[in-house]
Amino acid sequence: MLYSKILFGCSSIFFGLIFGSFLNVVIYRLPKNKSVVKPRSFCPKCNKKISWNENIPIYSWIKLKGKCSNCDKKISIKYPLTELATGILFFLSFNAIPKDTFFENFALNLFFSWVFILILLPISIIDYEFLWIPNSIILVGFLFGLAASIFSAILNNQNLFLNIFESLISGILGFLIIILIMKFGEIIFKKPSMGLGDAKLAGMIGFWIGFPGVIISIWLSFIISGLFVIFGLTIKSIKKGQLIPFGPFLSIAGFLIWLYGDDIFFKIIF
Ligand SMILES: [Zn+2]
């Protein structure tokens, strides 16, 4: 039992690193409107194609000492960090004990947790860097959320129509709550505080975690972002009036609720 756990844990990290490497491609190319499938990875500075042995997650970056083997230009540390983050998140979802098990089936739970990570992580990083949430990833998120809803209904012997309906209502609710907060923010602060992308993201997350998770996740995301801003202002890494992307906070809150259920967070914050 222990050995199989160690084996599962290690392979979770292994798969996380590999998929994290793919996420780097998505995060780098999507904001530039380039295809994420073709061509092979290349150095953005000198266009040298990156061979497979220079493309091993984390290891290659360390071996190349963070520099391109051809032009010696720096390769950002954010690439190995993204791979590491994916690995850790994949591992955490293997080890999580969701209170309301979405699926009775461990493998399906793990599969959809990993998919959720592969959707939320690039959204968070792209929003953090470019203050932009790509519609294409949101759409992929909706499609997989729909698939999760259908699978869970079939496997848990629930009413398929009701299950999809609940997801849909939760999604619309998440979208509308953010729109409302946006409108209020505009009236009070006289400037946009959130974007339509945030509303779509909250809707997509609501589609995945359902009701009342969607409401708790939005509440939780405001608490986390508040703490983050206070901390940032204290250590002076955030300036007053600076635009803060909200996508990462929605994603963190949504994923926490997906992993651990909404009961525990309901008790903590209410
Ligand atoms: Zn180069």
Residues whose N, C-alpha, C, O or C-beta is under 5 A from the ligand:
A	BS01	ZN	C43 K45 C46 K48 C68 N70 C71
